[in-house]
Amino acid sequence: MTKLSELNINEIERNGQWNEKDPEITGIETNSTRVEKGNIFFAKAGDTKNSHGVLFCDHAIERGASLVITDPEGLKFALDKDLKLTIPVLLVRNLEATFDYLCQIFYPNKPKFVMGVTGTNGKTSVVHFSQQLIEKKNNSCVTVGTLGVGGVLNFRTGNTTPDQSFIARILQMAKLKGADYALLEVSSHSIVQQRIKNLEFNVFCFTNLSQDHLDYHIDMETYFHAKLSILDMLRLDTNIIVNIDDEYGKLFLAKAKDKGFKTETIGFSDTADVKLRVTRGTPDIQFIEIIRGKVIYVFQTHLIGAFQAINIGMALLTCEKFGFELEDMVNSCNSLKPVPGRLEFVGKTKKGALVYVDFAHTPDALKHLLETLRELTKGELVLVFGAGGERDKDKRKPMGAIAYKYCDLIYVTDDNPRYEDAKSIRKQIIESCPIAIEIEDRAEAITTAIQLARLDDVVIIAGKGHEQVQIVRDNYFPFSDFEQASVAIELME
């Protein structure tokens, strides 16, 4: 433990009630629900004018916080809300600088090699393929992303990219457990909110950009500039890997080059530094060629689809930048396993239909998914999907149109409606998908699609992937597409 006086914080004022003038400090936290005994709770401004960390000061103190640090604006917010500060409050002039300073003091250790990946689709796959390749060489790593924290640690997180102090704690715990590699998904929200500020990335990947999160970013230009601003936070010696097949990837590359970063591109385009070619073997196997100059590496995989070739390629380049031999890593690709909920094979029905689940919940992701499955499907392509409530509403009609273009049979159902009217969400999808069958209950929709599927049909259940709950208003009901599909296959007569 460290005494407050030993931290040499540049304070401007003390407020509230101090029973202990020089309390012992064990760490720092910005989320009151994660506060541990002896922590400093940093009360920061929220995303809206009516939200601020000072609203949770009492909760932080109840959980054992030694004191609260905020700035004069935080104090003004508290006074405007008539909050009674009966807790020890330390005011500082530069809250972010103080937070960064204490982060370095309490969480100085992290794995030697750190990779970040951003983009609309593919982040989870790039991270988990990189993890598998690294672990196949008997090295330990930690992953942070949509599926939570994995590798040498294992627990859930509330966000794809947690807040700065939580990431710092995760990396320090991973290092203490022997991890030399850290692989992080970096969301656009986390970039805007600077959750990954001061992280020293060795490698940073840009996968692609397509419509998503416009409830937060308003339009695509703002969304892209949020992604682009990561370049202002990276060290110039960071290796940048870009999917050159993506139009936004080309813009990202140009900006990275302009700033002086070392870059490498990957894609099916002839302009790519590392070129890809895919040929189909059997319905569930494809051969991938990775071409760099005159050298060609070839391997086969059960991970089907051109988008998976891009994800695997980025994972391979990431490992190479970490110091592994590319040829050696390519030899490990034959046994790569799919990420839970990403074109994950559930099983084959008694009638001979194949069933998959996938996380695709954006127009672009759904398009690439259905394009891949359309090529593999000898019978009918059957889709079960919906759209989340209180999220980017403008993507619902395009997703319906994409489903209509590629699928023979479509079931539109509920997918985390939250506080929005679920029937209205389904209606918006069906407006551009007139052949769709509407089944409100997701379990019933999945069961119906599987029971009616015939020989050589492919059933894909899209939108939730790995998720284990269905969110209706503020209720979180246990629900898994994979489990529901498995039960439906098992109970078929």
C-alpha positions in Angstrom: 0.0 0.0 0.0 1.0 3.6 -0.6 0.2 6.7 1.5 -1.6 9.5 -0.4 1.2 11.9 0.6 3.7 9.6 -1.2 1.9 9.9 -4.5 2.8 13.6 -4.9 -0.5 14.5 -6.5 -0.8 18.1 -7.6 -4.0 18.9 -5.7 -5.7 22.3 -5.7 -8.3 21.8 -2.9 -9.7 19.3 -0.5 -13.5 19.1 -0.1 -16.0 16.9 1.7 -15.2 15.1 5.0 -11.8 13.6 5.7 -11.6 11.3 8.6 -8.1 10.1 7.6 -5.8 12.9 6.4 -3.3 10.6 4.7 -5.2 7.4 3.7 -3.5 4.3 2.3 -4.1 3.8 -1.4 -4.2 0.4 -3.2 -5.1 1.4 -6.8 -7.4 3.6 -9.0 -10.8 3.0 -10.6 -13.3 4.9 -12.7 -16.2 2.4 -12.3 -17.8 2.4 -8.9 -18.9 -1.2 -9.3 -15.3 -2.4 -9.5 -13.9 -0.4 -6.6 -11.8 -2.3 -4.1 -10.8 -1.4 -0.6 -8.2 1.4 -0.6 -8.9 2.5 -4.3 -9.0 6.1 -5.4 -12.3 6.6 -7.3 -11.9 9.0 -10.2 -15.1 10.9 -10.9 -15.1 11.9 -14.6 -17.6 13.6 -16.8 -20.1 11.3 -18.5 -21.3 11.2 -22.1 -24.2 13.6 -21.5 -24.7 16.8 -19.6 -26.7 15.0 -17.0 -24.2 12.2 -16.3 -21.0 12.4 -14.2 -19.0 10.1 -12.0 -19.7 12.2 -8.9 -23.2 10.7 -8.9 -21.5 7.4 -7.9 -19.1 8.7 -5.2 -21.2 7.3 -2.3 -21.3 3.9 -3.9 -17.5 3.9 -4.4 -16.9 4.8 -0.8 -19.4 2.1 0.4 -17.3 -0.4 -1.6 -14.1 0.7 0.2 -12.7 3.6 -1.8 -10.3 5.8 0.3 -11.2 9.0 -1.5 -12.6 10.5 -4.6 -10.6 12.6 -7.1 -12.4 15.0 -9.5 -11.9 18.4 -10.9 -13.6 21.8 -10.3 -16.2 21.0 -13.0 -17.0 17.8 -11.1 -17.5 19.7 -7.9 -19.7 22.2 -9.7 -21.8 19.4 -11.1 -22.2 18.0 -7.6 -23.2 21.4 -6.2 -25.7 22.0 -9.0 -27.3 18.6 -8.3 -27.4 19.4 -4.5 -25.2 16.5 -3.7 -23.9 16.5 -0.1 -20.2 15.6 -0.2 -19.9 13.7 3.1 -16.9 11.8 1.6 -13.3 12.8 1.1 -12.9 14.6 -2.2 -9.6 15.7 -3.7 -9.8 18.4 -6.5 -7.1 18.5 -9.2 -6.8 20.9 -12.1 -6.1 18.3 -14.8 -8.1 15.2 -14.1 -6.8 13.2 -17.1 -3.2 14.0 -16.5 -3.5 12.9 -12.9 -5.3 9.7 -13.9 -2.6 8.9 -16.4 0.1 9.6 -13.9 -1.4 7.3 -11.2 -2.1 4.6 -13.8 1.6 4.4 -14.5 2.4 4.2 -10.8 -0.1 1.5 -9.8 -0.1 -0.6 -13.0 3.4 -0.2 -14.6 3.8 -3.8 -15.9 2.3 -5.2 -19.1 3.2 -7.9 -21.7 6.1 -7.0 -23.9 4.2 -7.4 -27.2 0.8 -5.6 -27.6 -1.5 -5.7 -30.6 -4.6 -3.7 -31.2 -7.2 -4.2 -34.0 -10.1 -1.9 -35.0 -12.8 -2.1 -37.6 -16.5 -2.8 -37.9 -16.1 -6.6 -38.5 -13.3 -9.1 -37.9 -11.8 -7.8 -34.7 -12.6 -10.8 -32.6 -11.5 -13.2 -35.3 -8.1 -11.5 -35.8 -7.5 -11.5 -32.0 -8.4 -15.1 -31.5 -6.6 -16.5 -34.5 -3.5 -14.6 -33.3 -4.0 -16.1 -29.9 -4.2 -19.6 -31.2 -1.1 -19.2 -33.3 0.9 -17.7 -30.4 -0.2 -20.5 -28.0 0.7 -23.2 -30.5 4.3 -22.0 -30.0 3.9 -22.5 -26.3 3.7 -18.8 -25.5 1.2 -17.2 -23.1 -1.0 -14.3 -24.0 -4.1 -12.3 -22.9 -7.0 -11.3 -25.1 -9.4 -8.4 -24.4 -12.5 -8.0 -26.6 -16.1 -8.8 -27.4 -15.9 -12.2 -25.7 -14.4 -10.7 -22.6 -10.9 -11.4 -21.3 -9.2 -14.7 -22.3 -5.9 -16.5 -22.4 -4.1 -16.5 -19.1 -7.1 -14.7 -17.6 -10.7 -15.6 -18.0 -13.7 -13.3 -17.1 -16.4 -11.2 -18.7 -16.3 -7.4 -19.4 -19.1 -5.0 -20.0 -17.5 -3.5 -23.1 -15.5 -4.7 -26.1 -12.7 -2.3 -24.9 -12.8 -1.6 -21.1 -11.8 1.7 -19.6 -8.2 2.7 -19.2 -7.6 1.7 -15.6 -9.3 -1.7 -16.0 -7.2 -2.4 -19.1 -4.0 -1.4 -17.2 -5.0 -3.8 -14.4 -5.8 -6.6 -16.8 -2.4 -6.3 -18.5 -0.6 -6.2 -15.2 -2.4 -9.3 -14.0 -1.6 -11.0 -17.3 2.1 -10.1 -17.0 2.3 -11.5 -13.5 0.8 -14.8 -14.9 3.6 -15.0 -17.5 1.9 -13.5 -20.6 4.3 -11.8 -23.0 1.6 -11.0 -25.5 -1.6 -8.9 -25.3 -4.2 -8.8 -28.1 -6.9 -6.1 -27.8 -10.0 -5.3 -29.8 -10.3 -1.5 -30.0 -13.8 -0.2 -30.5 -14.6 3.2 -32.0 -16.2 4.2 -28.7 -13.0 3.5 -26.8 -11.0 5.6 -29.2 -13.3 8.6 -28.9 -13.3 8.2 -25.1 -9.5 7.6 -25.0 -9.8 4.3 -23.1 -6.6 3.1 -24.8 -4.7 6.3 -24.3 -1.0 5.7 -23.4 -1.1 2.0 -24.4 2.1 1.2 -26.4 1.1 -0.9 -29.3 3.7 -2.8 -31.3 1.2 -3.7 -34.0 -2.1 -2.1 -35.0 -4.6 -3.6 -37.5 -7.4 -1.9 -39.5 -9.9 -4.5 -40.8 -12.7 -2.6 -42.5 -15.5 -0.1 -42.0 -19.2 -0.4 -42.8 -22.4 0.9 -41.3 -22.7 0.3 -37.6 -22.9 2.4 -34.3 -24.5 5.4 -36.1 -26.7 5.8 -33.1 -23.5 7.0 -31.4 -21.4 8.5 -34.3 -24.4 9.9 -36.3 -22.9 9.4 -39.8 -20.2 7.4 -41.5 -17.8 10.3 -41.8 -17.8 10.8 -38.0 -17.5 7.1 -37.5 -14.5 6.8 -39.8 -12.8 9.9 -38.2 -13.2 8.2 -34.8 -11.3 5.2 -36.1 -8.8 7.4 -37.9 -8.0 9.3 -34.7 -6.3 6.3 -33.3 -3.3 7.3 -35.4 -2.9 10.4 -33.1 -2.5 8.1 -30.1 0.0 5.5 -31.5 3.8 5.7 -31.4 5.4 6.2 -34.8 7.3 2.9 -34.5 3.9 1.0 -34.3 3.6 -1.4 -37.3 0.3 -0.7 -39.1 -1.5 -3.5 -41.0 -4.4 -2.6 -43.3 -7.0 -4.4 -45.3 -6.4 -2.7 -48.7 -9.6 -4.2 -50.2 -11.7 -1.9 -48.0 -12.3 1.6 -49.3 -11.9 3.1 -45.8 -8.8 0.9 -45.4 -7.2 2.8 -48.4 -8.0 6.1 -46.7 -6.6 4.8 -43.3 -3.4 3.7 -45.1 -2.9 7.0 -46.8 -3.2 8.9 -43.5 -0.9 6.4 -41.7 1.7 6.8 -44.4 1.4 10.6 -44.3 2.1 10.5 -40.6 5.2 8.4 -41.1 4.1 5.0 -39.8 5.5 1.7 -41.1 2.7 0.1 -43.0 1.9 -3.2 -44.7 -1.3 -4.0 -46.7 -3.1 -7.3 -47.1 -5.9 -8.3 -49.4 -7.0 -9.9 -52.7 -6.1 -6.8 -54.6 -3.0 -6.8 -56.8 -1.9 -3.7 -55.0 -1.6 -5.5 -51.7 1.9 -6.0 -50.2 0.7 -9.5 -49.1 -1.8 -10.9 -51.6 -4.4 -13.6 -50.9 -6.0 -16.2 -53.1 -8.8 -18.7 -52.1 -9.9 -21.9 -53.8 -12.7 -24.1 -52.6 -11.8 -27.7 -51.8 -15.0 -29.3 -50.3 -18.0 -27.4 -48.9 -16.3 -27.1 -45.5 -12.7 -26.7 -46.6 -10.9 -24.0 -48.5 -7.3 -23.6 -49.6 -5.7 -20.2 -48.9 -2.6 -18.9 -50.6 -0.6 -16.1 -49.1 1.7 -14.4 -51.6 4.5 -12.1 -50.7 6.7 -11.2 -53.7 7.7 -14.5 -55.3 7.1 -16.6 -52.2 3.8 -18.4 -51.9 2.5 -20.1 -48.7 -0.4 -22.5 -49.0 -2.6 -24.1 -46.3 -6.1 -25.5 -45.9 -8.7 -24.6 -43.3 -12.2 -25.4 -42.2 -12.7 -21.6 -41.7 -14.6 -20.8 -44.9 -15.1 -17.5 -46.7 -12.9 -14.8 -48.1 -13.4 -12.7 -45.0 -11.8 -15.5 -42.9 -8.8 -15.4 -45.2 -8.3 -11.7 -44.5 -8.7 -12.4 -40.7 -6.2 -15.2 -40.8 -3.8 -13.2 -42.9 -3.8 -10.3 -40.4 -3.2 -12.7 -37.6 -0.2 -14.2 -39.4 1.3 -10.7 -40.1 0.7 -9.7 -36.5 2.7 -12.7 -35.3 5.4 -12.0 -37.8 5.7 -8.4 -36.5 6.0 -10.0 -33.0 9.1 -11.8 -34.2 7.7 -15.2 -35.3 8.7 -16.8 -38.6 5.8 -16.4 -41.1 6.4 -19.8 -42.7 6.4 -21.5 -39.3 3.2 -19.8 -38.3 1.5 -20.7 -41.7 2.2 -24.3 -40.9 0.0 -24.0 -37.8 -3.0 -22.6 -39.7 -4.4 -26.0 -40.7 -5.7 -26.6 -37.2 -7.1 -23.1 -36.4 -10.5 -23.3 -34.7 -13.5 -20.9 -35.3 -14.3 -18.2 -32.8 -17.4 -19.0 -30.8 -20.4 -17.5 -32.7 -18.5 -16.7 -35.8 -19.8 -19.0 -38.6 -19.8 -21.7 -36.0 -21.1 -25.1 -37.1 -23.9 -26.4 -34.8 -24.6 -29.7 -36.5 -26.3 -31.6 -39.2 -30.0 -32.4 -38.9 -31.5 -35.9 -39.5 -32.8 -34.6 -42.8 -29.4 -33.6 -43.9 -29.4 -29.8 -43.4 -26.4 -28.0 -42.1 -26.9 -25.4 -39.2 -24.6 -22.5 -38.3 -24.7 -19.5 -36.0 -23.0 -16.2 -36.7 -22.6 -12.8 -35.0 -23.3 -10.8 -38.2 -25.4 -7.9 -37.1 -24.4 -5.2 -39.7 -25.3 -5.0 -43.4 -21.7 -5.6 -44.5 -21.1 -8.6 -42.2 -24.5 -10.1 -43.2 -23.7 -9.6 -46.9 -20.2 -11.4 -46.7 -21.7 -14.2 -44.6 -24.6 -14.9 -47.0 -22.3 -14.6 -50.1 -20.1 -17.3 -48.6 -22.9 -19.6 -47.7 -24.7 -19.0 -51.0 -21.8 -20.6 -52.8 -21.8 -23.6 -50.5 -25.5 -24.3 -50.5 -26.8 -27.0 -52.8 -30.4 -26.7 -51.5 -32.1 -23.7 -50.0 -30.3 -21.0 -47.9 -32.4 -20.4 -44.8 -31.8 -17.3 -42.6 -33.1 -16.6 -39.0 -32.3 -13.0 -37.9 -33.5 -9.7 -36.4 -32.1 -6.4 -35.3 -31.2 -4.9 -31.9 -33.4 -2.3 -30.3 -32.1 1.2 -29.5 -29.2 0.8 -31.9 -28.4 2.1 -35.4 -32.0 1.9 -36.9 -30.9 2.8 -40.4 -29.3 -0.6 -41.0 -32.5 -2.6 -40.6 -33.9 -2.1 -44.1 -30.5 -2.7 -45.8 -30.2 -5.9 -43.9 -33.6 -7.0 -45.0 -32.7 -6.2 -48.6 -29.5 -8.2 -48.3 -31.4 -11.2 -46.8 -33.9 -11.0 -49.7 -31.2 -11.0 -52.3 -29.3 -14.1 -51.1 -31.8 -16.3 -49.2 -34.5 -18.6 -50.2 -36.3 -18.6 -46.9 -36.2 -16.0 -44.2 -37.5 -15.9 -40.6 -37.5 -12.4 -39.0 -37.5 -12.6 -35.2 -36.5 -10.6 -32.1 -32.9 -9.8 -31.2 -32.4 -7.8 -28.0 -35.3 -5.4 -28.5 -34.4 -3.6 -25.3 -37.0 -0.8 -24.6 -37.9 -0.4 -28.3 -41.2 -1.9 -29.7 -40.1 -5.3 -31.1 -42.9 -5.5 -33.6 -41.8 -2.2 -35.1 -38.3 -3.5 -35.5 -39.5 -6.6 -37.3 -41.7 -4.5 -39.6 -38.8 -2.2 -40.6 -36.8 -5.3 -41.7 -39.7 -6.9 -43.5 -40.4 -3.7 -45.6 -37.4 -4.6 -47.7 -37.7 -8.4 -47.3 -41.3 -9.2 -48.4 -40.9 -13.0 -48.4 -40.0 -13.1 -44.8 -41.9 -15.1 -42.3 -42.4 -13.2 -39.0 -42.0 -15.2 -35.8 -41.7 -13.1 -32.7 -40.2 -15.7 -30.3 -36.6 -16.3 -31.3 -36.6 -19.9 -29.9 -39.7 -20.7 -32.0 -38.1 -19.2 -35.1 -34.9 -21.2 -34.7 -36.8 -24.4 -34.1 -39.2 -23.9 -37.0 -36.3 -23.1 -39.4 -34.4 -26.2 -38.4 -37.3 -28.6 -38.4 -38.5 -27.6 -41.8 -35.0 -27.6 -43.4 -34.4 -30.4 -45.9 -31.5 -32.3 -47.4 -28.6 -30.0 -48.6 -30.2 -26.9 -47.1 -28.1 -24.5 -45.0 -29.7 -22.8 -42.0 -27.8 -19.7 -40.6 -28.9 -18.0 -37.4 -27.4 -14.5 -37.4 -27.1 -11.6 -35.1 -26.3 -12.9 -31.6 -23.4 -15.3 -32.2 -21.8 -16.0 -28.8 -24.3 -14.0 -26.8 -25.9 -15.7 -23.8 -28.9 -13.5 -23.1 -31.9 -11.9 -24.8 -32.4 -8.3 -23.6 -36.0 -7.2 -23.3 -36.4 -3.8 -21.5 -34.1 -4.1 -18.5 -34.5 -7.9 -18.3 -31.6 -10.2 -19.3 -33.1 -13.6 -20.1 -30.7 -16.5 -20.6 -30.6 -17.4 -24.3 -28.1 -19.0 -26.6 -28.6 -19.4 -30.4 -26.1 -22.3 -30.4 -27.9 -24.1 -27.5 -31.3 -23.5 -28.9 -30.2 -24.8 -32.3 -28.6 -27.8 -30.8 -31.8 -28.7 -28.9 -33.9 -28.2 -32.0 -31.6 -30.6 -34.0 -31.6 -33.2 -31.1 -35.4 -33.2 -30.8 -36.1 -33.6 -34.5 -38.3 -36.7 -35.2 
